[in-house]
C-alpha cells in the first residue's frame, strides 16, 4: 500500500500536437470485446451497512497462491485484450523505447563515495541491465575491486534486486540483500571480500538492512512476518551460525509500527527504531558491546516523533514535541529522556525542519519553506548560512555522506529543466564543485525549455502549488495536451526533478505538471495533516482544482488533459474519475490502491495495520463512513468515465493485484461510455515494476503510446 516515486524532433510534430481536438480524427480502436469477469456475490455487513461485492473472489490468488487458476486466467485475458487494443501502437512503442533508451549513457559510473578508507561506486556497461558494485582503496588511481557483479547475479531471472550493501568495519566482509520475486522480502548474504566466497549464512525474509557491530562478526537485521510482510523483529546473527537460531533482540508488539535497525555515522552506536505515523521510539547499544541489551532512549508518547542523531559528545534530537513543524534539541549521551532535551533550533510556523546530517564540526539541515527545500549549514559554534539555489522550482537533497570526519557535504540538485547534478560543498570555505551532471545522450539544451511555479485555488481557498514544464514556443490557447501528476499521501513531498523520459512528451507538444496537493508535506506538517484521515478528501479536490486551473489558464483543455498517479497516487486517480470524470481525456492509474475499505479491514493483507494512522480503521464507524465517501471501488457509478489505462503486478507487496483487477471489472460492468478501459498486469513483477535499468522503459513507452494514440500522435 505504501503507496512509497518521473531531442529535438521536427517542428511538424509539434505543430500537429497543437491542432485543436475538433480538427483531429477520432481515435480508432480495434473492434474487440473486453473480458467479462464472473460475478460471485460476497456480502459485507458492518456498522449496519450491507455491501455486495461481486468480485471479492479475485483475492483467491493472494490467499491460495498458484492453486487459483481462475484469477490468473482472468488477468491473462485482460492482458490479451490490452495487447489487441494497443496493437496499432506496437511499432511506435518500439520506436519510443529506443528513443528513451537512446538518451541514457549506457557505459557510466557513479560519483565515488569515500567510506572508511575506500572509494565506493557503481558502474554500468553497454547493453547491460544492472550494475557492478566496486571500490578502490585509498585513491581513485588504485586497482578496482568488483564487490558484486549484479549483471552476472541476475542472469536468467525475470526480476532481481540487490539492496542494503554494508561492508564490515574491517573492510573484509560485505552483507547485502537479494530479492528475486519483487515482494521486498530480501535474503541477506555475506561475501568474503578477500576470497570472493559467499558464505553459507543466508538469512531469509528480511528488510535488507544489515548492520555490523564493531567486532566484524555480529550482524543485526530486521525480520519480516512472512504473511503480512510487517517488520516485526530485530535479530542478531553471529557469523557462521544457523540463521534459524538467530537471537531476537527486539519484538514490536504494536502492528501499526514500522521498525528497523541502523548505525550512527560516527560508528559508535547501533539503533533500533520503531515508528508509527504519530509516535516513535528508539533504543541503542554500543557497537563495541553487541551482546549487551539495547537501552531505551525515550519511551514512545502519543503524537510525539523523535530521532536521535549521535555526535561525539551528545545527541541531537529532531522532534515534533510541542512543535508541529519540528525543532532541533540536544541532550547528553547518558541522559536521553525528554526532561533532559534542550532546544537548539526553535519551532517555526513557516518552516518545516525535515532532516539533519551530522559531521564532526558541522551539521547540514534540510528545511522546507513555501514548498521549497533549503539546505542550511551550521557549524558547532552556531554560525549558519544557506546554500543558494536560483531556479523558481527545483529539488535539492543531501546526498551520500558516510564520512563523519570531513568538511565536505555532498548534495544533489535538479529541476524540471536541469539534469540531475551532484555537488561537493566545502562547509568551511563555501566552495562548491560540480562532480557530475546527468548526461543526456543525443544532446539536450535546457534553454529550449521553460518551467513555471503556479498556484491554484482549492475549494476552501487554500493555494495549491503547481510545478510545470514545457518546450518554448508553447501557446496557451487550450489546445496543447497536458499530463498532470500527483501523489498526495504519507507526507511524501514530490519535488520537481529532471527526467530525460519526459522529453518525449515535451518534444511532442505536451506540458508536464506536478500538483503539490495536500497529503504531501510540501508546505509544512499541517499540509500533510490536512490531507489524511478525516480530511483526506482535500487531497482529491485539490487535484481537481489544479486541473481546472490549468484549463482556465489555457495550458490545456478537457479534450487534452491527462491524469497520472501510482500507488496512493493511484487512489487519487480512482477518486478523481468518480468526482470529475469529464475533466480528463485519459487517465494512467499505476498499481492503484482503490479498494480502500476491504483492504483496511483485512489485517492479513501486507501493511494494512501500518496504515491505520494514514487512512483510519474502518472497524470504527466514523472512519468507515468517511472512507466510503471516497473509496474508488465503492463509488463506481453508472456514468461516463474517461479513457483509462490501469497497471498492476501479480506479485505486488504494497498494493495487491486484486485491487485494480476488481476495480476494472466493476467499471466494465457499470460505466455507460464507450471509452477504452485497459488493465495491464505484469505477471512477473511487483510494485516497482521491472528491475533492469532498461526494461522499465518499455512500460514508459506503453504509457506514452496510450496518450499519444488518444491525441492522434503517430510519430
N, C-alpha and C positions, 0 to 999 in steps of 0.2 A: 504494500500500500504506500510505502514511503516513496512516496509518490511524489531520493532524493528522491543536467541537465540537463545550435545552432551554431581574352577578356574583352576584350574588346571585340564585339561582334558587329556585323554590318548594320548600318543605320536602318535599312528597310525593316529589319526585325523589330527595332524599337518603334518605328512608325506603325507597323502592323499592330503592335500591342496597344497603341494609344487610340486605335479606332474605337468608336462608340460601339457598345454591345449590339445595338439595334442594327448596325451595318454588318455584323458578323453572322456567318452561317450558324444555325442552331447546332449544338454538339450532337454528333451522330454516335450512338451506342449500338452494339450488336443486339439483335432481337433474341435475347437469351432469357430463359426462365430461371429465377433465383431459387435456391433450395427453400423448402418449406419445412421448418422444424416441427417435429411431433409435439403435440400438446398433451402433457400429462399433469393434470392439476394437482398441486400441493397447497394445502390451506395453512396459513399462518394466522393464529389468533393471539393478539397481545393488546393489553390495555383496553379491552372491549372492542378492538378493531379487527375485522376479518378481512384478510387479503388472500386472493387466489393467485398462485404463481404457476403458470403453465410450463415454465422452463427450468424449474429448480433441478430437474433431473440432470442437467448439464454439469452439475458438480461431481458426477459419478467418477470421472477420470481422476479427480483430486482425491476422492475417497477410496476408490478401488484400484487405481493405477491402470496397468495395461489390461486388466480384465474388462474394462469398459470400452468395448469396440464401437458402440453407437455414437459416443461423443466424438471419437476420432473420425468416424465416418462422416459425421455432420460437418466437422471442421474442414475435412478434406474436400467435401462437396462445395463448401463456401469458397475454398481456395480455387477450385476448378472454375467456379462461376466468376470469381475475380479475374483469373487468367483470361477467360473468354472476353469479359467486358473490356479489359485493358489490352487485348491482343493487337489492336491497331497501333499501339504505342511501343511495341517491342523494339523496333529498330531505333526509335527516338530514345528510348530508355538506355539502350546500349551506347548511343552517342553521348547522352548525358553522363553516364557512368565514366566514360573515357575522358570527358571534359572535366568532371570533378576530380578524377584521379590524376589528370594531367597537371593540375595546379599543385600537387603535393610533391615535395622534394623527396624522392624515394630513398636515396642514399643520404642519410642525415645523422646528426649527432646532437644530443642534448648538451647544455652547458654543464661542464663538470662541477660537482659539489665536493668541497673538501670536508672530510669527516675522519677524525682520529688518525691523521697521517696519510690517508689515501684520497685520491680524487675518484669519485664515482660518477658514472654517466651511462646512458643507454645510447645505442646506435642502431640504425636500420639500414637495410641493404636493398638494392634494386630488386623489385619483384617480390620481396618477402613481406609477409603479412604481419609479422610480430617484431621482436627486437632482441638485441643481445645486451645483457646487463654486465657492465665492465668496470674495471678500476685500474688505476696506476698508482704506484707507491711513491709518495713524496714529491713527484714532479710530473708534469704533463708530458715530459720527454721520456719518462720511464717506460719499460715494456708493458704492454697491455695484458691484463688477466681477464678472460671471459668467465664470469662467475655463473651466468645462466644463459644458455643459447635457447631462447624461447621459441624461435623458429623451428628448431630441432625437436623440442619437447612437445610442440603442438602438432607434429606431423600425424596425419590420418584421423585427426579429431575434428568433429564439426564445430566444437566450442572448446576454447581453452583460455584460462586466465591465470596469471600469477599476481600475487599481491602480498604486501606486508614483509618485504625483504628486510631482514635485520641481521647485521654482522655482529658477532660476539666482540666483547671489549678487547680481546687479544688478537682480533682480526683474522682468526683461523677458521671460524665456522660461520655458515650462512643459514639462517632459518627463513623459510618462505612458505606461502600458502598456495595451493593449487585448486582450481575449480574446473571440472570437466563437464558440468551439466548446466551451469548458469542459474543455480539456485542460491549462490553465495554461501554455500557450505564448503568451506575450504579444508583440505588436508594439509597439515603443516609437515614439511620435510626439512631435514637438516643435512647440509652438504659440508664435507671437509674440504676447505679451500686449498689445503696443501697437497692432498692426494687426488682430489676430484671425486672422491667416493660419496655417494648419497647414503647416509646411514639408515639403519633399519627403523629408526624412530619415526614412524609415520603416525601422526596424530589426527584422527578424522573429525569431521563435523565441528569446525572451529570458525572463528571470525577473522582468521588470518591476521592476528595482532600479536605475534610472538614478542616477548620482552626478555632480554637476557639479564640475569643477575651478574654481579661483578666476578663471580667465580668461574665463568665461562662454561658451566656445566648445568646450570639451573635455568629453566625456561618457564615463564608464566604465560598463560594464554586464556582466551575466553572460549568456553564450550557452549554449544547451542543445544536447545531442545530439538530433537530430530523431527518432531511433528510440527510444532508451532514456529520453529526457527528462532525462538526468542533466545537472546543471550542470557543464560541463567546462572552459569557458574564460572568462577575463575579457578583454574587448576595450575598445579606446579608439576613440571616434568623434569626428571633427572636423566641426563644423557645416558643412553644405553639401557634404560629400564623399559618395561612394558607400558605403553600408554594407558592400557586398561587399569593399571594400578596407580595412575597419577593422583596425587593428593588434591582434594578440594580445599581451597583456602578461603573461598567466599561463595555463598549461595544466596542469590537475590530472591527473596520471598514475594516481593511485590511485582506481579507480572505486568504492571504498567510502566516499569522502568527498563531503560537500556543500561547495560553495564559494559565495562571494558577495562583494559589494563594498559598502562603507559609508563614511560620513564622520563624523569626530569632531564632537561637539556644538559645540566652540569653532571649528569650521570650518577648522582648520589642517591636518588630515591626512586622507588617503584610505587606507582599509584594505582589504586583501584577506584574507579568512579562508577557511581550509579546515578542515573539522571532520568527524570520524567520531564514533561513539558514545563512544570511549575515547581519542581523541587530537585535538589541534588545532594549528593553526599560523597565524600572522598575518604579513602584510607591510604596508609603509607607504611612502607617498610624500607629500612636502609638496604641499598643494593648490595652492601657487603655482608649482610646477615639475612639471607633469603629464607632461612628456616625459622626466623622469629615471626610471631603473629603480627598481622597488619594492625596498625593503630588508627582508630577513628579520629579524623581531624576536626570535624564539626558535624553534629548529628543533623539529619535532614529535618527541615522545617517547612511547613506548608507555605507555598508562594515565595520561597527563598531559593534562588540559584546561586551557586558559588563555584569558583575554580581556584585552586591553589597553584601558584607559579613559584618554583624554588629558585631563590638566589643563594649566594654563598652564606649569607648571614641572617636571612629572613625569608618569609613567604610574602609574595604579593597575592592579594585576594581580589579577583574580579567578581563582583556580586551585584545583584539587584535588591539586596536587603535595604528597604526604605529608599529605593532608587529605581524607578521603573526603567529608565534608560541605562542603568548600571553605573557603578562608580568603582574606583580602584582604591583598595585599602591594603594594609600590611599588618603582619603580626610576627612575633618571634617564632623561631623554629620549634621551640618546645612549649609554646602557649598558643594553640591554634583555635580555641573556642571563640565564639563570636564576641564575647566580652573583652577579648584582647585585640580585636581588629581596630586599627587606627586609619583614618581617612588620608589618602594621598591625592586623589583627584575626585572632586565632589560630583554629585549628580547634576546634570544639566538637562533642562526640559527640551532643548532643541538639538541635542547631540546624543546619539546612541554610541556607547562605548562597546565595540564588538570584540576586540581581542588584544592580547598583549604578547609580544615576543621578547624574551629576556636574553640579555647579554651581560658580560661581566661588568661593563662600565656604562651600558645604555639599556633602555627599553624602547621598543618600537610599538606604538599604539595604533590600532586600527579603529577609526571613528567613522561615523556616518552623519552628515549634516545636510539637510534639504535634499535628501535622496542620493547624495554623492559621497563616495569614500574619501577620507582624508587619512594620510599616514603621518603621524606625529612622532618625532624622535625626541627623547628626553634623556638627559644624562643623569648620573646618580646624584648630582647636586641640585636637580630640579629644573635646570635650564632646558627649554623646549623650543622646537620650531617644526613647521610643516614642510614636507617635500612638495614642491609646487607641481600642479598639473594644469594644462592650459585649455583643453577642449571642453565644450559645454556638456558633454555626456561621455562617460568612459567607465572602464573597470580598472581598479588598482587593487593589488593584494600583496601581502608579504609572501615571498617565495620560500624555497628550501634554505633553511639556515640552521643546520645541525650543530655548528660550532658555537660554543659558549664564549670562549676567549678570543673574540675578534671585534674589530670596529667596523666591519663590512656588513651591511644589510643588503640582502638580495631581495628585489621586489619585481613584480610583474605589472605590466601596463598594456592596455589595449583599448580600442574604442570601435565603434561601428565602421570606421574608415582607417584606423591604424592597426596593422597586423600585430599579433602578439609579440611583445618585446620584454626582454629580461635585462634588468639593470643591476649593477653592483654599486652601492652607495656608501661612501665613507662617512660614517656618522660623526667623525671628529672634524674632518676638513670640509664636508658637504660636497665633495667632488663626486660626480656621477659618471659612470661608464656604461655604455650600451654593450652588453655582452653578446646579444643575439636578437635579431628581428626575424620573425617568420618570413621565409622566402615564398613568394607566390610564383611558381614556375610558369613561364609564358609571359610574365610581365604584369605589373599592377601599378597604377598611378593613382594615389589617393586624391589627387586634385580633380579627378574625373567624377568624384562622388561627394555628396553633401549629407551631413547629419544634422538633426534638429532635436531639441528638447521642448516639448509642448505640455500643456496641462488641460485635461478635460475636466468638466464639472460633473460630479456624481449626483445621484438623485437627492442626496441630503446636503448638497452644496460643497462637499469636500473636493479639493483639487487633486486630480489623479495624474501623476507624471506619465508621459509617453516619450520614448526614445524612438527615433525613426531615421532611416537612411534611404537614399535614392540616387540614381545616376543624374548628374547635372543635365539639364535640358528637360527634366520632368515638368509637365504642365499641370497645374492644379485646376483641371477642368472636370474632374469627376470620372474621367474615362480610363484612368490607369488602374490595373489590378493592384491589390494591396494584401499582404499577408500579415495578420495581427497575431502575435504570440504572447502568451502569458502563462504563469504558474499559480501564484497566489495562495500558498499554504506553508505551514510549518515555520513561518518566519524566514523562509528562504528568499533572499533578495536576488532578483535577476538583473544583474548589471549588464549594460550593453557591451558586447565584445565582437571582435572581428571574426568572420568566418569566410574562408575562401569559397565555401559552398554557396553562400548567399549571392555571390557574384553572378551565378547562373540565373538567379531571379532578377537582380538589378539590371543586368545587361539585356534582359528581355522586357524591360519596362515596368517591372514590379517595384512597389515601395515595400520595404520591410519595416515593421514596427513592433515594439515591445510595450505592453501595457503594464505599468508597475502598480498593480492593484493591491488592495488591502488583503491581508493574509500573508503577504510578504512582510519584510521589515525595512523596506527602503526608507521610509520616513520616520523610523523610530519604533520602539516597542509597542506603542499604542496602535500603530498601523497594523501590526500583527494581531493584537488582541481584538481589534475591531473587525477582523476577518476570520474568526474561528468560533467554534461552539455555537452559541445562540445569536451570534452576529455574522454567521457565515454567509448569509445572503448578500452582504456587502461586496464580497469577492465577485460574485456573479453580475450584480447590477453595475459595479464599477467597470467591468469589461464591456458590457453592453453600452455604457455611457461613452467609453473610449471609441468604440466602433461608430457610434452615432456622431461623435465629434469629428472623427476623421472624414466621414461622409459630408458633414456640414461644412468642413473646411475645404471640401472638394479635392482631397487627396485621392479619393476613390468614390465609388457608388455601390449601391446594393447589388448590382449585377456583376461587380468585380471584387467584392470583399470576401476574403478567405480567413478562416479562423484555425488556429493550431494550438494544441496543448497535449501534454503527455502525463500519465500517471495521475497525480492530483490535479494537474492541468487538464487531463482527460475528463475528470469530473466536471471541471469548468466547461469543457466543450459540451458535455451531456446536458448541463443545466441551461446553457445559453441557447441551444437549439430548441429547448422547450419554451424558454422565455421569449425569444425573439427570432424565430426560425426564418423570417423574411429578410433578416439583415445580411445573411451570408449566402454567397453563391456556392461555396464549398467549405467543408469542414474536415480537418485532419485530426482525428482523435486517436492518440497513441497510448497503448496499454492503459485504457481509461478505467478509473475507479468509479463505477457507475451504479453498482448495486449496494448502496451505502448501508441500508438498514440490515439486509440479510447478512452481509459480511460482518458488520459490527455486532450482530447477535451471536455469531458462531466463533467461539473462542478457540476452536481447533484450527482455524484458518491463520496462517502465519501473520504475525504482527498485530492482530486485532486488539489485544489488550493494551499494547503500547500506545494505541491511537485514541483511547477514550478522552484524553485531555485535549485532543485536537477537534474531534467531531462530536463527542458526547457518547454516552452509553444508552442505547435505545431501550434497555430494560427499565430505564427511568422514563416515566410517561411524558414529561415535558420535552426531554431530548428526542424521544421517538416522534412526537407530533411535529417538532420543528424539522427534524431530518426528512420527514415525509413531505414537507412542503417543497423540498428541492431535489431529493434523490432522483437522478435521471430515470432509472428503471421504473420507479413508482409513478412517474409523471408522464410517461409516454401517452400521447392522446391521438385521437383520430383527426389529424390535421396534416397540412403540408409541411414537410421537412426539407432542408437543403440537401444538395448532393453531399455524400459523406463517404470518407474512407476511414475505416476503423482497423487498427492493427493490434495484435497481441502475440504472446509467445506461450506455447504449451507448457513450458517449464518455468514460467514467471513465478518468482517467490514473493514479489511485492504486491502485484495486483494479479490475482489468479485469472487464468484464461476464461473461466466460465462467466465472469462479469461482462466483458464485451460481447461474448457469444450470446448470452441471454438477451442482452440489450438489443443487439441486431435482430435476433429472432422476433422479439416483441415489436420492434419498429416495423419489420417487414409485414407483420400480421395486422398492424394498426394504422399506419400512416396512409394518407389519402392521395399523395402526389405520385408522379412517375419519375421523380429524380432518382439518380443512381445511388445505391447503398451497397458498399463493398466491405467485406470482412476478410482480412488477410492475416492468417495465423502462421507464425514461424514454428514449425514442428520440432525444431532442434534447439532453439534458444529460449532465453528468458527475458527478464525485464529490460536489460540494456541492449538487447539485440545481438548481432554478430560480434565476435570477439576480435577478428582481424582488422587491421587498420584500413583495409580497402573494402572488405565485404559490406560494411555498413553503408558504403556509398551507393550500393545497389538499392537499398531502402530509400535513401535520399532521392535518387533518380526516379524511383517509383512514385514517391510523394509529389515531386515536381511535375512528373508527367501527368499525373491526375489533374493537377491545377491547370497545366498548360493545355490539356485536352479541353477542359471546360472553357478556357479562354480562346481556343482556336489557334493556339501557337503550335506550330508543327516543326520548327527547327530552331 
